[in-house]
């Protein structure tokens, strides 16, 4: 049975297995922040492969368990329920859009984070692997979740429109900003521009190169802005 004195939060770490992208950064930083909280629950990271940066998480007090599987989605829907069914977990959180749906874990309280609904709205902008990993399980995950975290008001509105049954369980929790991201001084900005060979400024895009990111529109907007206001 789960511990009565110190509850256990199990977290899906699949976003930390491949090269880390936005959801991986989100997962890692929230786990590290939770680990620093006084009275934090016991944190258990679960995954089908040992995640990148596991040593940092373990040093912070996050226990990591691996149940090997060839694909993350197979692990989530087949092997993870067996692990959670042991009864030593109080709450399960998936930062990666979907939950395990096996009947043996449906009574375990679960929270899921929905970053966007682009797999529903613009499926053509995702790979077949991503669509297969999310679309068959999305509605069931939203039905099962005790709470649904939306990272923006726009995503919350999309959830209410496309999946109205979960609307009363949606909570908007904005993504945080790492303390290292602070505005630079005029001198620091000038030094970086000199270092990059861009004395008049530059545009920085941080993200994966995928059709859904619309990087072409970003570049077109920058070019239009420069034409309208060369001093920008």
C-alpha positions in Angstrom: 0.0 0.0 0.0 1.2 3.6 -0.5 3.0 5.2 2.4 0.8 7.2 4.8 3.6 9.4 5.9 5.3 10.4 2.6 3.3 10.0 -0.5 4.9 8.8 -3.7 4.6 10.6 -7.0 5.6 8.6 -10.1 6.5 10.5 -13.2 6.7 9.4 -16.8 10.3 10.2 -18.0 10.0 9.3 -21.7 10.6 12.9 -22.7 14.1 12.6 -21.3 15.1 9.5 -23.4 15.7 11.1 -26.8 17.6 14.3 -27.4 15.9 16.7 -25.0 13.4 19.1 -26.4 10.9 21.4 -24.8 8.8 18.8 -22.9 12.0 17.2 -21.7 13.2 20.6 -20.3 9.8 21.0 -18.7 9.9 17.6 -17.1 13.4 17.8 -15.8 13.1 21.3 -14.3 9.8 20.6 -12.6 11.1 17.4 -11.1 14.2 19.2 -9.8 12.1 22.0 -8.4 9.8 19.6 -6.7 12.7 17.8 -5.2 13.9 21.0 -3.6 10.5 21.7 -1.9 10.3 21.2 1.9 8.1 18.2 2.6 8.2 17.0 -1.1 6.7 13.6 -1.9 8.9 10.7 -2.7 9.7 11.2 -6.4 9.9 8.1 -8.6 10.8 8.5 -12.3 9.8 5.6 -14.5 10.7 4.9 -18.1 11.5 2.3 -20.7 15.1 3.3 -21.0 17.5 5.1 -18.7 16.9 8.8 -19.3 19.5 11.4 -20.2 20.8 13.2 -17.2 19.6 10.5 -14.8 22.6 11.2 -12.5 21.4 14.8 -11.9 17.9 13.6 -11.0 19.2 10.9 -8.7 21.5 13.3 -7.0 18.5 15.5 -6.3 16.6 12.6 -4.7 14.6 11.3 -7.6 14.6 7.5 -7.7 14.6 6.1 -11.3 13.3 2.7 -12.4 13.5 1.3 -15.9 11.2 -1.4 -17.3 12.9 -2.1 -20.7 10.7 -2.0 -23.8 11.4 -1.4 -27.5 9.0 1.5 -27.8 7.8 4.1 -25.3 4.2 3.6 -26.2 4.3 -0.1 -25.6 6.0 0.5 -22.3 3.3 3.0 -21.3 0.3 0.9 -22.1 1.6 -2.6 -21.3 4.5 -2.6 -18.9 3.9 0.6 -16.9 0.5 -0.5 -15.6 2.1 -3.6 -14.2 4.6 -1.5 -12.3 1.9 0.9 -11.0 -0.3 -2.0 -9.9 2.1 -2.9 -7.1 0.3 -0.4 -5.0 3.2 1.7 -3.7 2.4 4.9 -5.8 -0.1 7.5 -4.6 -0.2 9.7 -7.7 1.0 9.4 -11.3 1.9 12.3 -13.5 2.5 12.2 -17.3 4.0 15.4 -18.7 3.8 13.8 -22.2 0.1 14.1 -23.1 -1.2 10.6 -22.4 -1.7 8.1 -19.5 -1.6 4.4 -19.2 -5.2 3.2 -19.8 -5.1 -0.4 -18.5 -8.0 -1.2 -16.2 -5.7 -2.3 -13.4 -4.5 1.3 -12.8 -7.7 3.2 -13.5 -8.3 3.8 -9.8 -4.8 5.4 -9.3 -5.1 9.2 -9.3 -3.4 10.6 -12.3 -2.5 14.0 -13.8 -1.6 14.7 -17.4 0.0 17.8 -19.0 -1.3 18.9 -22.4 1.1 21.2 -24.1 -1.0 21.7 -27.3 -3.6 19.9 -29.4 -1.6 20.1 -32.7 -1.9 16.3 -33.2 -5.7 16.9 -33.4 -5.7 20.2 -35.1 -2.8 19.7 -37.5 -2.0 16.0 -37.7 -0.3 16.4 -41.0 2.5 18.4 -39.3 3.5 15.4 -37.1 5.3 12.2 -37.9 3.3 8.9 -38.0 5.2 7.8 -34.9 4.0 10.8 -32.9 0.4 10.5 -34.1 0.4 6.8 -33.2 1.8 7.5 -29.8 -0.8 10.2 -28.9 -4.1 10.0 -30.9 -5.3 6.6 -30.0 -4.9 7.3 -26.3 -5.6 11.1 -25.9 -9.4 11.0 -25.3 -9.1 8.1 -22.9 -6.3 9.9 -21.0 -8.4 13.0 -20.6 -11.3 11.0 -19.4 -9.2 9.2 -16.8 -7.2 12.1 -15.5 -8.2 13.7 -12.1 -6.6 16.9 -13.3 -5.5 18.1 -16.7 -2.7 20.7 -16.8 -2.9 23.1 -19.8 0.2 25.2 -20.3 -1.7 28.1 -21.8 -5.2 29.6 -22.0 -5.2 28.8 -25.7 -4.7 25.1 -25.0 -7.3 25.1 -22.3 -9.8 26.6 -24.8 -8.9 24.0 -27.3 -9.5 21.3 -24.8 -12.8 22.7 -23.8 -13.9 22.8 -27.4 -12.7 19.4 -28.6 -13.0 17.5 -25.3 -15.7 19.3 -23.3 -16.1 16.4 -20.9 -12.7 17.3 -19.3 -13.2 21.1 -19.2 -14.0 21.2 -15.4 -10.8 19.3 -14.6 -8.5 21.6 -16.7 -6.2 23.9 -14.8 -3.9 26.4 -16.6 -0.4 26.2 -15.1 2.1 28.3 -17.1 5.5 27.1 -17.8 8.2 28.6 -15.7 11.4 30.4 -16.7 14.8 29.3 -15.5 16.5 31.9 -13.4 19.4 31.9 -15.8 17.2 33.7 -18.4 17.5 37.3 -17.2 17.7 40.5 -19.3 21.3 41.4 -20.1 22.8 44.8 -19.6 23.4 47.1 -22.6 27.1 46.2 -22.4 26.4 42.5 -22.4 24.0 42.8 -25.3 26.5 44.8 -27.3 29.3 42.2 -26.5 27.1 39.3 -27.7 26.2 41.1 -30.9 29.9 41.7 -31.6 30.7 38.1 -30.9 28.0 36.9 -33.3 29.0 39.5 -35.9 25.4 40.9 -35.8 25.9 44.5 -34.7 22.3 45.4 -35.7 20.7 42.5 -33.8 19.6 39.0 -34.6 16.7 36.7 -34.3 17.0 33.5 -32.2 14.8 30.5 -32.6 15.0 27.7 -30.1 13.0 24.6 -31.0 12.8 21.6 -33.2 12.6 22.0 -36.9 9.1 20.6 -37.6 6.4 21.8 -39.9 4.1 22.6 -36.9 6.7 25.1 -35.6 6.0 27.4 -38.6 9.6 28.7 -38.7 9.1 30.0 -42.3 6.4 32.3 -41.0 8.8 33.5 -38.3 11.4 34.4 -40.8 8.9 36.1 -43.1 7.7 38.2 -40.2 11.3 39.2 -39.4 12.0 40.2 -43.0 8.8 42.2 -43.1 9.7 44.0 -39.9 13.1 44.8 -41.2 11.7 46.2 -44.4 9.2 48.4 -42.5 11.6 49.5 -39.8 15.3 49.0 -40.8 16.4 50.3 -37.3 14.7 47.3 -35.6 
